[in-house]
Amino acid sequence: MKTSTKRALLLVGGLVVTTSLVAGGGHCYHHDPEHRAEWMVKKIGEKLELSDVQKEKLMILKDELIETRKEIRKGRESVREDILALLQQPTMDREKALIMVNERTDTIREHAPQIV
């Protein structure tokens, strides 16, 4: 296998693993993001002894982050299927792999200011 093909495979594989870890991490407390976010808001409010106004602002932030997460995760299944189809081909289409990586990166880059 060519070095460029190996690099592209590693890049796509790394992207899938990273996306999976980021999207699926933190399941030790709750099974869905909404419950996990509620738990975090409660813990942050208690730890920092927030006022009611600060708690309201934190709830608004939580809602915005949940919506942003939903937008980022749109089409995740189709991306997985595309990656699997790409990896099952006898020769890897480097251009298609780079396009997929760039699309995913652009989506994350687009939503990064909202998260930060």
C-alpha positions in Angstrom: 0.0 0.0 0.0 1.3 3.5 -0.9 2.4 5.8 1.9 -0.1 8.4 0.8 -2.9 5.8 1.0 -1.8 4.8 4.5 -1.7 8.4 5.6 -5.2 9.1 4.2 -6.5 6.0 5.9 -5.0 7.0 9.2 -6.4 10.5 8.8 -9.9 9.3 8.1 -9.7 6.7 10.9 -8.4 9.3 13.3 -11.2 11.6 12.4 -13.8 8.9 13.0 -12.2 7.9 16.4 -11.9 11.5 17.5 -15.5 12.3 16.5 -16.8 9.2 18.2 -14.9 10.0 21.4 -16.0 13.6 21.5 -19.7 12.8 20.7 -20.0 9.7 22.9 -17.8 10.6 25.8 -19.0 11.2 29.4 -21.7 8.4 29.5 -20.7 7.6 33.1 -23.4 9.8 34.6 -26.3 9.9 32.1 -27.3 8.2 28.9 -28.3 11.2 26.9 -26.8 14.7 26.4 -29.8 16.6 27.9 -29.6 14.8 31.2 -25.8 15.0 31.3 -26.1 18.8 30.7 -28.7 19.2 33.4 -26.4 17.3 35.8 -23.5 19.6 34.8 -25.5 22.8 35.3 -26.6 21.6 38.7 -23.0 20.7 39.8 -21.6 24.0 38.4 -24.3 26.0 40.1 -23.6 24.3 43.5 -19.9 24.4 43.2 -19.7 28.1 42.2 -22.7 29.2 44.4 -24.3 31.0 41.5 -27.1 33.5 41.9 -30.5 33.0 40.2 -29.5 35.3 37.3 -26.2 33.4 36.8 -28.1 30.1 36.8 -30.5 31.4 34.2 -27.6 32.5 32.0 -26.0 29.1 32.5 -29.2 27.4 31.4 -29.3 29.5 28.2 -25.7 28.5 27.5 -26.6 24.8 28.1 -29.5 25.1 25.6 -27.3 26.7 23.0 -24.7 24.0 23.4 -27.2 21.2 23.1 -28.6 22.7 19.8 -25.1 23.2 18.5 -24.3 19.6 19.3 -27.4 18.4 17.4 -26.4 20.4 14.4 -22.9 19.0 14.4 -24.1 15.4 14.6 -26.5 15.7 11.7 -25.7 13.2 9.0 -23.4 11.2 11.1 -24.7 7.9 10.0 -24.3 8.8 6.3 -20.7 9.9 6.9 -20.0 6.5 8.6 -21.4 4.7 5.6 -19.4 6.8 3.2 -16.2 6.0 5.1 -16.9 2.3 5.2 -17.6 2.3 1.5 -14.4 4.2 0.9 -12.4 1.8 3.0 -13.9 -1.3 1.2 -12.7 -0.2 -2.2 -9.6 -2.0 -3.6 -7.9 1.4 -4.0 -8.7 4.4 -1.8 -9.9 7.5 -3.5 -7.6 10.1 -1.9 -9.6 13.1 -3.2 -12.9 11.8 -1.9 -11.3 11.1 1.5 -9.9 14.6 1.7 -13.2 16.1 0.7 -15.0 14.1 3.5 -12.4 15.2 6.1 -12.6 18.9 4.9 -16.4 18.8 5.1 -16.4 17.5 8.6 -13.6 20.0 9.6 -15.6 22.9 8.1 -18.7 21.9 10.0 -16.8 21.8 13.3 -15.0 25.1 12.5 -18.3 26.7 11.7 -19.8 25.9 15.1 -16.6 26.4 17.1 -17.3 30.1 17.9 -20.7 29.2 19.3 -19.2 26.6 21.6 -16.3 28.8 22.7 
